Amino acid sequence: MPRQLVPDRLLPFFSMITDVSRKRDYMNLAIQEAEKSDQAYTVGAILVKDNNLVGRGHREISSSKQGEELIDIVHAEDLTIQMAGEQASESILYSTLEPCCYRRHNNNNNSYNPCVELIVSAGISRVIIGMVDLNPKISGKGIIALHKAGIKVEYYNNGIERRLFSLVSRKRFESQK
């Protein structure tokens, strides 16, 4: 039996996409961003406002010191919102993965706001995701938090999740070599 792509408990929090062709193009741009990431946890995101691309980003290391354990990993949504600046307000975020909902830390114990908080603070009106996070700390919680904050969440389920899962699996495998 194939794995269910979205758990039944999350279905009430989604609205299904109606304008598939444009959203497919935008999600493909987010996937292209994800493919740029050299991280094992591959995520890409774009922001669209009035049918214009206003931000893009992928999960990456923002700084590291050779010979030391200082590594800052910046999430795709964070970079995308930073790039868009004030244009993020009332925009639509396309993310290949459900946004995180807990405080993140780097190896230097610096703390970062969860992506859900960044999305709410930026005034983003809608989030379209390609895949529910498989990490049990997050799985579904980011979607529910966005929904509770009044942000419409859509699940792009046009076969893209299998492509994303394949990309994430390949990157994780490559990072373990």
N, C-alpha and C positions, 0 to 999 in steps of 0.2 A: 504494500500500500504506500503511495507517495506521501511525503511529508506535507502537512498542511502549511501553506505559506503564511497565513495570518491566523493566529489563534482565535477561536470563536469569541473569547472574552474581550477582544479588541474591536470586533466588528462594529459595535454601536458608536465608536469614536471616529469612524471613517465616513467620508462621503466619497462615493466612487466618481471617477473622472468621466466627464462627458466629451470634452474637446480633446480627443486622443491624439490627433496628428501633431498639433502644436506642442502639447505636453511631452510627446515622445521626443520631439526635437530638443526641447529644453532638458529633458532627463538625459538624453544622449550627451549633451554638453557637460552635465554633471558627471557622467561616467567618464568622459574624456579627462576631466579634472582628476577623478579618482585614479585613473591610469597613470597620472604623473607622480603619484605618491610612491615613495620607496619604503613606506612603512608597512609592517605586516598587517595592520588594521587599516585597510584602504577605504578612504571616504573622500567623495568630491561633492561640491555644492556650488550652486549659482543663485543669484538673486535677479529677478526680472520685475521691472516696473514699467507699466504702460507698453508692454511688448519690447522693452529695451533691456539688454543685459547691463546691470549696474554693478555687479560684483561676482567674483568667482574665487574659488580656493580649493585646496586639497590638504589633507592631513600631512603635516611635515614637521621636521625638526627645525626650530627657529634659531637655536644656538647650541653649540656643544664645545667642550674644551678637550683637546687631545690629551690623552693620558689621565683624564679625570672623569668622574661619573656625573658631570653636570650636563643634562640633556633636557631641553624644553621642547615638548611636543605640542604643537598648536593644532587645534581642530579645524576642519574645513569650514564649518559654519562661522567660527570666530574670524578667520581670515576674510571670508566672504562679506561679512557684516562690516568689518573694518574697511575693506575696499570700497564698499558702497557709501559709507558715511551716512549723511542725512537722507540720502536717497533710499535707504533701507526701509524707511517708514512707509507703510501701506504697500510694500512689495510682496512678491511671492518667492519663497525659498524652495528650491528643488535640491533635495539632499539624497544621496544614494543610500543613506542609512538613517534610521531613526536618531534624532538628536539626544545627546546624553542629558541626564537630569540630576547628576550628583556632582559635588565639587571635585575638581581634578587637582592633582598635585604633580609637580615634576620631581626629579631626583634631588633638587635643592630645597624641597619643601615649600616652594612658591605655590600659591594657591590661585586657581583660575575659576571664574564663574562657569557653571554648567551651561551648555549651549542653549538649553531651554530658557534659562534666565536671560541670556543675551538676545535671543529671538523676541521674547516678550518686551524687553527694554528697548529694543530697536523699533518696535511698533510694526513688525512684520505681520501681515494680515492672514497669510495662508502658508502652510507648509505641505509640500508634496514629497513623500518619501518613496524610495524604491524597495526598501527592505526593512523589516522589523529587526532590531538588534538581537543577536543570539545570546549576548551576554546576560545571564540571569539577573545581574544588578540593574540592568536597564530595561530589558525586554518588555516593551509595552508601557513602561512608566513614563518615558518621554512623551509618548503620544497622549497618554491620559493627562499629563501635566499641561501640555499645550491646549488640549481640549478644555480643561478647567479654567485656563487663562483666557478663553474666548477665541482662541485661534483655530481656524478651520484646518483640519488635517485631512489630506487625501492620500490614498495609497495607489501608486501607479502599478497596476498588476497586469501589465501587458507582456508577460514573459520576461520582464526585466530582472526580476528577483533571481532567477536561475543564472542569468549572465553575471549579476553582481556577486552572487555566492561563488561562482567559478573564479571571478577576479580576486576576491578576498582569499579564497582557498589557495590559489596559485601564488599570491604575494606572500602569504604565511609560509607556504612550503619553501619558496625561494629564500626567505629570510632565515630559515632554519638550516640551510646548507652550510 
